[in-house]
Structure formats: structure tokens, C-alpha cells
Amino acid sequence: MSLIDTIWNWCVDLLHNDIWFYLITTVVKLVLMFAVILAFVVLSVWIERRVAGWIQDRPGPNRAGIPLQLFQRFGSKEKQPLKEWLHFFGIPESCWIAKLCTWLRLDREIPTFGLMQPCLDGGKLFLKQELTPSYVRKVYFTIAPMLVLGPPMVAAAVIPFASSVSTEFGDINMVVANIGIGPLWIFAISGLSVYGLTLAGWSSNSKYPFLGGLRATAQLISYEVAMGLSIIPLLMMFSTLNMQDIVQYQADNGWTLLPLWGEGLSWQRWALLLPLGLSFIIFVTCVFAEANRTPFDMAECETDLVGGYHSEYSSMKFASFFMGEYAAMVIGSALVVTLFLGGWSIGFGADAALHSVCSWLAVFCQFIMFLIKLVAFIFFFVWVRWTLPRFRWDQVMKLGWLVFLELAVANIFLTAAVLYFVK
Amino acid sequence: MDFAISSILFYVFAAMTLICACAVIFSRNPVTSAMNMALCFAGTAALLFGMGAQFLGIVQIIVYAGAILVLFLFVVMMLDIRTEEEDNSFSVFRSLVRMAPGALVAGVFGSMICIAALKLPGATEWNNPLCTACDSIGELAIGEQEPTQVQQSGKYGAALPKLNPAVAAKVLNPAISDEEAAAATSMPDVKLLGQRLFTDYNVAFVILSFALLAGTVGAVALSRKIRKD
């Protein structure tokens, strides 16, 4: 008993030290954020394939369950466990429950609804032969996939996933790095993944990957300009760059696109919806282009470039590109959710009400809310991919430079006019 | 903690920046040079972060590492690198001709930086420059904020001076009281920079913008093919 007391007291003492408290909470938040991002990379692959199947009127990967034969092999004598269970509960085999169970393939496997499929695909890619062509530039060929996968993970550090909690040891702010330059950090760091694409294309030393790399570079740089300009109207409204403050403002005064409570009910705020909606459209399109997703996947469009910049890659190096692309999609979705759709805020004043009851409960609910919004936006991403056809290369460039750039600049002046004359 | 992690990181990143800067010059492969330059920019950004100037650091990454250098890489990759790599024939005259403009430019920039550095407060007091620099910052110090650690230790190069948020808040808005300024925790560097750019340096800012615009228009005019028909 005294031993447990000693350990407990030691932990409390440790947490009362500011530096240790900061280190421990930061590491915990870091691990949580990494786990969320990596889990969402896997989950978004599954969502992508299931929704693709749904849209194209086919099942998609709905199997990959754990086969019951596996248990038989390890000594279980029952050949048909489902029938045994039905007999045990006294349910006739023609009953709807039995039919439902058969439809769910419970007689053959423990179903996972295809959720195991991405994991198994990952395993397959791990076990595949790693083939490095002899003509590539080896150093850059090796570091290119790392440069694609790394930046989105680092960029996630500034995204808040819940509000803050005050404990007896100090306040815990539910964001890994609470710095005053939130969106800029994400632009800067995720913009660095362009090096990976360019180097992959160049170091492959082969024509199609090179073209893919060049396209990726040109496209990312072009759309970064419009993307940066499109959030200026938001920053004019929030007048802060700190992500946690941005979300707190939305929790108090209505989400950027849904001002239905707090100060958001004033007609001045509703007048701002026009420029904000415009910047939402520009921003989301640019996020699509930045994440190299259809309709903007020029860099890897298989009809004219074989596989684009990753044509020469195999096994886990190819998988790194794949994962990097999905991680960029997850980060892009998280950024859109944070800036436009209220981030972690539950809305309608529920945040403050929950905080007055129990702040841990509030933080938990907000975290769940954030994940729900994230999944919803990833679904939107996938929906667009399987609905719209791919643009032509010159159309992509024209859209970026001749439409979105001008629109974004005009939008800044429009917002300034609205803020000046209406408020 | 007695030692400041930021001081250790300063030396680590400063060393990284310098090594990468040398590698830019010494590597024969232009792509390696460009990548080293990217690391060099990243190191500079890290130094700025360490001083608390987050906005400047992130702008360094967005503008230089994220855009300008990528365009560099873009052009470099399209060059035929082999001719550059195999051109090893040595000639005294040719190397002199190559070196002279570079040395001239480097000399001009080097002396510019030296003059600028010498004009900083305390820079000419050779025995203890950091200390004097901190004293002059310390005059601005507000309330009970200790000026810096350097002043206490009184040793050359003990700990690096940090930017003081309270001073920055006071500079940004002289109307606020000392207590309010002392309560400031984070550097309002975006606001400070914006204020300086659009008031003191407004003319230079506008002239530079026009120079960039002229450059852009010129590039478009030069690269556009004019059809004969």
C-alpha cells in the first residue's frame, strides 16, 4: 500500500514540476495526434474504396474478415459454429435473424466490413520485392518518398482537436503546438512535400516520371498562391492566426459558414457570408489541387503518364507515396474543418454548457465532434473524386492562374469593403 | 533548468546552416546544391523560431524553401547536368575570370553585413558585446522583467538574448500601461512587422512591390511567343 502511495506521490510531484508537466502532456498529445492521422490514412483508403464501389454500383472491398476456418485449424471441432449458436438460442434456421447472419457471412467469418483490407494491402506491400532500377540516382530516389510522407505528419502539429482543460497541475491546451502562426505553418510545411514529388520524378531518370514531377511542382506552386490568398478574408474576420483562438471564436460566434448563434445572428455577419463562401470554394479547390487528388491528379494521371512520378517505385517506397498523398488529404480536410466548419466546436452554445458541467467530458465530446467532421469531409473528398472527370493540364493551369488568383484577390477587397461599410 | 535548450539549439542550427551553405558551393551536382540551400533556409528559419520570431521563420520557409527554391530546382533539373559535371579542364585564367565577379559580389555583401552588425548597440565593445546589447534592450524592459540572463552571468556568450514579449507589446502600442505589457506572453511579431512595414517603410515597400510587378510583367513579355500570323 505504501509502495503505491509512494509511486502516486512521486507522479504527483513530477506533474507539479512545470517542465515535466509540459513534456508529458506534449508527448501524450503528440502520440494521440500521430495515431489519429495514421488511423485516418488507413480509414480514408477504406472510405475511398467503399464509396468508389458504392458510386460505381459494385460492392468494393467488403470482405477481408477473419475466416472461421482458421479456428478449426487450431483445434476447434465445430464445423458450422453459426448453426450451433442458432440451435443454442433456439432460433429456427429459416428465421430472419439467421438469414441476416448468413448475409453478414457470419457462418464463414468474423466480419470486418472490409476494414481489414487496407491493413492487408499494407502487409502485401511490405512483403513485395523491392526493386530499384539500375539507372536511378540512388540517394534522391531513396529520400524522395520520405519527403512526401514526412511533411503532412509534421504539419498536423498545429491543428487543435479539442479546447483546453485546466487541471490542478496546470492548463492542458489540446493542440500539440499552440503557436501564433497556425495556417501558415501548415502551408509552409505541407508545401515542402513538393520536394519529394520533384526529386522522385527527377531521380527516376526516365521520361514519364520526370514529366509527372514537373507537373506536380508547377501545380503545387500555382495553387499555393491562390490558397494563401483565399484565407485572408477569414483572417480579417478572426484577426488572429492562432488556430485555437480561431476555433474558440467559431465556438462562441457561429461557424464560419454557419453563423447561427452568438454574434453570428447579426445581419452584418450574414453579409460577410458572401466573401467567406467564395473563399471556401477557392480554398477547397486548392486543397484538392495541393493534395494531388482527382480532378487535379495531373502528376500521376495514368492515361498520359503511366504512373507519374512514382512509375519506377515498388513495394514500401510506392506505399510511402500513397500514404503521403492520403495524409495530405487528411491534413487538408482537417484544415478546412478547422477554418470553415468550426473545428472541434459542437455549436449552438453546447461547448460552454458542457464545459460548465465537466471540462473533461466537453473535451471528449469535442474530440469526437472533430473526428466526425473530419470523416464527413474526407467522404466529400472521395465523393468528388469519383464524380468529376479529370481536367486537362492546360485547364488546370488556366484555372489556377486566371480564375482563382484573380477571384481570391478580388475577394480580399470585397471583404474589406463589407467590413468597412457594414460594421 | 540552468541551461537553456534554445541556446544549444542555436548553435546546432547555426552549424547546420553554415555547413549546408558551404555544401551549396562545393558540391558539383546542381541538384545537391539546391537541396543543401533548402536545408540552409530551413536552418535560418529554425534560428528565427528560436528567437521567438515565428512569423519571419515561417515566411522564410514558405517563400524561399517552398516557392523560390522549388522553381530553382525546376530549372536546374531541366539543364543537362552531365556537361557541367564533366567540365574539369583546369586553366588559371578561366578560373580567375570565374572567381573575380563572385569575389566582388561576396565582398560587397560581406562588408554590408559587417557595417550593419557594427552599427548594432554594443557591437564595438569587443570584450563583451552581448552584454552591452542586452543592456540597451534592458533599458526598454518593463516592470519586474529581468532584462536577460546574460546580464546576470556577465560572461561572454553565456546565454543568448531572447526577444522580450513585454517590450514588443510596448513598442507595438505605447499607450498601454506597463502592467498590461508585462502580461503579454507571446510575441506579437505579425503585428509588429505589419506596423513597421506599412508605416516606417511604406515607401520602400511599395517601390519593391512595383519592382517585383515589373519583373513579372517583363518575364511574361519575354517568354510569350508572338505569332506571326
Contacts between the chains, C-beta under 8 A, distances in Angstrom:
chain1	res1	chain2	res2	distance
A	19	B	1	6.4
A	140	B	31	7.1
A	179	B	54	5.6
A	180	B	54	6.0
A	180	B	55	7.5
A	180	B	186	5.6
A	180	B	187	7.6
A	180	B	189	7.6
A	180	B	190	7.0
A	181	B	54	5.0
A	181	B	55	5.6
A	181	B	58	5.0
A	181	B	190	7.4
A	184	B	55	7.4
A	184	B	58	4.8
A	184	B	59	7.6
A	184	B	62	6.6
A	185	B	58	5.9
A	187	B	62	6.0
A	187	B	66	7.7
A	188	B	58	5.0
A	188	B	61	4.1
A	188	B	62	4.4
A	188	B	65	7.8
A	188	B	66	5.9
A	189	B	61	7.4
A	191	B	61	7.9
A	191	B	62	6.6
A	191	B	66	3.9
A	191	B	67	7.6
A	192	B	61	7.4
A	192	B	65	6.6
A	192	B	66	6.3
A	194	B	66	7.4
A	194	B	70	5.5
A	195	B	35	7.6
A	195	B	38	6.8
A	195	B	70	7.0
A	195	B	73	7.5
A	198	B	70	6.8
A	198	B	73	5.7
A	198	B	74	7.2
A	198	B	77	7.2
A	199	B	31	7.8
A	199	B	35	7.8
A	202	B	31	6.8
A	202	B	77	4.7
A	210	B	77	7.7
A	213	B	77	7.8
A	214	B	74	6.9
A	214	B	77	7.7
A	214	B	78	8.0
A	217	B	70	5.8
A	217	B	73	7.5
A	217	B	74	5.4
A	218	B	74	7.6
A	220	B	70	7.9
A	221	B	67	5.9
A	221	B	70	6.1
A	221	B	71	7.0
A	224	B	66	7.1
A	224	B	67	6.9
A	228	B	62	7.7
A	241	B	190	6.3
